[in-house]
Amino acid sequence: MKKPIALTLLCLLLLLYSITGYTQQAAKPSFKAIAIAENGGGHALFDVAAKSWLNKLAADSNFTVDYISDTKQINKASLKQYQLFIQLDYPPYPWEKEAQDAFTDYIENGRGGWVGFHHPTLLGVFDGYPMWQWYSDFMGGIEFKLHIPGGTAAELHVEDAKHPVMKNLPLSFITEDEWYIYNKSPRAGVHVLASIDEATYLPKKDVKMGDHPVIWSNEHVKARNVYIAMGHFPQLFDDVAFTTLFRNAIFWAADKP
């Protein structure tokens, strides 16, 4: 009787080992993301809503997100562990030199993907900081000029419905934000995915730039990247079009179908 018992125990141990190994493999995140957002400021409520939404998506989709509130933690070594960089709310001008160099390397050499909301196109000379010219070129060679305080709703028109970031979005949809105005359209330097019809501003506003892209990707660098001009109001996370766009952008930029 001892042999059957020993054999049974061995089988149980092998089964337990197999289950444990499978569980550990399943628990390993499919990718790691880093997300930067300022502490406080005018976008604080958006940041809170974004983190809550992101944490749930990460838990449901088996990836992780580490949050930082300044660029002191950004260097080439730290970015090696992340397959996705999310710029929830952080302008390009106050970055330390080491962080600038690390981010430039990350984007130019495709060491991970990037998704940026609203703030990345706040480009120019602010608070005594010079223009970060590489970042301006990355965003299509633009410079920030004006914005619409308090925001306004506008109709967005999808220009490349076949792009994975625009999957399951209608060809036009209405979104509200504090839209930015630049010294020129970025179109010549980027691949535009959607633009605003400024005639649809509600309430009507006189702050316009004509050709007004609001979602685009720079295809001149190796990293998968997408800029989304929205990102000021927390109620965006009640907007199915916005959350669909955000979800698509994450998995496309991280190269995870």
FENFEN-V308500 format. One record per residue. N is the residue number from 1. RES is the residue in three letters. PHI is phi as a letter, one per 30 degrees, with the letter a starting at -180 (NA if undefined). D_LAST is the distance of its C-alpha to the last C-alpha in Angstrom with 2 decimals. Layout:
[[N RES PHI D_LAST] [N RES PHI D_LAST]]
This chain:
[[1 MET NA 52.72] [2 LYS d 51.36] [3 LYS d 49.18] [4 PRO e 47.26] [5 ILE d 46.73] [6 ALA d 45.53] [7 LEU d 43.20] [8 THR d 41.82] [9 LEU d 41.30] [10 LEU d 39.56] [11 CYS d 37.18] [12 LEU d 36.48] [13 LEU d 35.84] [14 LEU d 33.44] [15 LEU d 31.58] [16 LEU d 31.50] [17 TYR d 30.25] [18 SER d 27.47] [19 ILE d 26.42] [20 THR d 26.65] [21 GLY d 24.56] [22 TYR d 21.80] [23 THR d 22.02] [24 GLN d 21.89] [25 GLN d 18.83] [26 ALA d 17.02] [27 ALA d 18.34] [28 LYS d 17.05] [29 PRO d 14.45] [30 SER d 11.01] [31 PHE a 11.88] [32 LYS c 14.89] [33 ALA c 15.51] [34 ILE c 18.94] [35 ALA b 20.16] [36 ILE c 23.55] [37 ALA a 25.89] [38 GLU d 29.65] [39 ASN d 32.05] [40 GLY i 33.70] [41 GLY i 34.25] [42 GLY d 33.59] [43 HIS c 29.88] [44 ALA e 30.51] [45 LEU d 29.84] [46 PHE d 26.50] [47 ASP d 25.60] [48 VAL d 26.70] [49 ALA d 24.68] [50 ALA d 21.55] [51 LYS d 21.96] [52 SER d 22.55] [53 TRP d 19.48] [54 LEU d 17.27] [55 ASN d 18.91] [56 LYS d 18.25] [57 LEU d 14.53] [58 ALA d 14.43] [59 ALA d 16.63] [60 ASP d 14.76] [61 SER c 11.29] [62 ASN i 12.86] [63 PHE b 12.96] [64 THR b 16.23] [65 VAL b 17.86] [66 ASP c 21.22] [67 TYR c 23.38] [68 ILE b 26.06] [69 SER c 28.69] [70 ASP a 29.94] [71 THR c 29.13] [72 LYS d 31.60] [73 GLN c 28.93] [74 ILE c 26.88] [75 ASN a 27.70] [76 LYS d 26.17] [77 ALA d 26.55] [78 SER d 24.98] [79 LEU d 21.88] [80 LYS d 21.20] [81 GLN d 19.79] [82 TYR c 17.10] [83 GLN c 13.71] [84 LEU b 13.79] [85 PHE c 17.00] [86 ILE c 17.51] [87 GLN c 20.86] [88 LEU d 21.75] [89 ASP a 25.39] [90 TYR a 27.11] [91 PRO d 29.03] [92 PRO d 29.08] [93 TYR d 32.83] [94 PRO c 33.85] [95 TRP d 31.65] [96 GLU d 33.59] [97 LYS e 33.86] [98 GLU d 32.06] [99 ALA d 29.07] [100 GLN e 29.15] [101 ASP d 29.24] [102 ALA d 26.39] [103 PHE d 24.11] [104 THR e 25.20] [105 ASP d 24.42] [106 TYR d 20.97] [107 ILE d 20.08] [108 GLU d 22.16] [109 ASN c 21.04] [110 GLY i 17.29] [111 ARG d 17.62] [112 GLY a 14.82] [113 GLY c 13.32] [114 TRP b 15.50] [115 VAL b 15.71] [116 GLY b 19.36] [117 PHE c 21.31] [118 HIS i 24.82] [119 HIS d 26.84] [120 PRO e 25.50] [121 THR c 27.58] [122 LEU d 30.75] [123 LEU c 32.02] [124 GLY l 35.68] [125 VAL c 38.57] [126 PHE b 38.50] [127 ASP h 40.57] [128 GLY i 42.06] [129 TYR d 38.80] [130 PRO d 38.45] [131 MET d 35.69] [132 TRP d 32.80] [133 GLN d 32.82] [134 TRP e 29.71] [135 TYR d 27.69] [136 SER e 29.45] [137 ASP d 28.53] [138 PHE e 24.87] [139 MET c 25.10] [140 GLY j 26.87] [141 GLY i 30.37] [142 ILE c 31.22] [143 GLU b 33.59] [144 PHE d 33.73] [145 LYS b 36.84] [146 LEU b 36.78] [147 HIS b 34.84] [148 ILE c 35.60] [149 PRO e 37.07] [150 GLY i 36.34] [151 GLY i 33.60] [152 THR a 33.52] [153 ALA d 31.32] [154 ALA a 30.13] [155 GLU d 28.35] [156 LEU c 25.23] [157 HIS c 24.54] [158 VAL d 21.15] [159 GLU c 21.79] [160 ASP b 18.54] [161 ALA d 17.06] [162 LYS d 14.78] [163 HIS d 12.91] [164 PRO e 9.35] [165 VAL d 11.09] [166 MET c 13.65] [167 LYS e 11.82] [168 ASN i 14.23] [169 LEU c 16.81] [170 PRO d 20.35] [171 LEU d 21.93] [172 SER b 24.15] [173 PHE a 24.29] [174 ILE c 26.71] [175 THR b 26.04] [176 GLU c 28.68] [177 ASP a 28.88] [178 GLU c 31.27] [179 TRP d 30.26] [180 TYR c 31.01] [181 ILE c 33.26] [182 TYR c 33.27] [183 ASN d 35.94] [184 LYS a 34.04] [185 SER d 30.87] [186 PRO d 28.04] [187 ARG e 27.10] [188 ALA d 28.76] [189 GLY c 26.61] [190 VAL b 23.13] [191 HIS c 20.81] [192 VAL d 21.52] [193 LEU c 18.96] [194 ALA a 21.52] [195 SER b 25.17] [196 ILE c 27.93] [197 ASP c 30.86] [198 GLU d 33.54] [199 ALA d 36.02] [200 THR c 34.17] [201 TYR e 34.75] [202 LEU b 36.05] [203 PRO d 38.38] [204 LYS d 39.33] [205 LYS b 39.24] [206 ASP c 40.90] [207 VAL d 38.39] [208 LYS b 36.58] [209 MET b 35.39] [210 GLY i 35.00] [211 ASP d 31.76] [212 HIS b 29.49] [213 PRO d 25.77] [214 VAL b 23.90] [215 ILE b 20.18] [216 TRP a 19.51] [217 SER b 17.83] [218 ASN c 20.00] [219 GLU c 19.12] [220 HIS c 22.12] [221 VAL c 20.55] [222 LYS d 18.08] [223 ALA d 15.88] [224 ARG d 13.09] [225 ASN b 15.05] [226 VAL b 15.81] [227 TYR c 19.12] [228 ILE b 19.81] [229 ALA d 23.57] [230 MET d 23.61] [231 GLY k 24.11] [232 HIS c 27.74] [233 PHE c 28.19] [234 PRO d 26.95] [235 GLN d 27.08] [236 LEU e 23.92] [237 PHE d 22.15] [238 ASP c 24.06] [239 ASP c 22.62] [240 VAL d 19.77] [241 ALA d 18.98] [242 PHE d 18.77] [243 THR d 16.66] [244 THR d 14.15] [245 LEU d 14.25] [246 PHE d 14.02] [247 ARG d 11.00] [248 ASN e 9.11] [249 ALA d 10.69] [250 ILE d 9.85] [251 PHE d 6.08] [252 TRP d 6.61] [253 ALA d 9.68] [254 ALA d 8.64] [255 ASP h 6.34] [256 LYS b 3.83] [257 PRO d 0.00]]
